Amino acid sequence: SHSLVKCEYVWKKTDQWINFPWSVEKPVVRRAGQVLDA
């Protein structure tokens, strides 16, 4: 379980500086939502 925790930590840390497809799409969806709300 120790290795799993380390791997999970690495993923969380890596997610901060890598733009995953789903990470990049979130702001776009929010912008579209704001436009629709306006």
C-alpha positions, 0 to 999 in steps of 0.5 A: 500500500506504501507504493500505491500512496507514493504513486498517487502522490506523484500523480497529484503532483504531476497533474499540477504541471501537465495539461491533461485533456480533461484538465484543459477542457474544464476551463473551456466548459466553464467559459461556455457555461458562463456565456450561456448564463449571460 
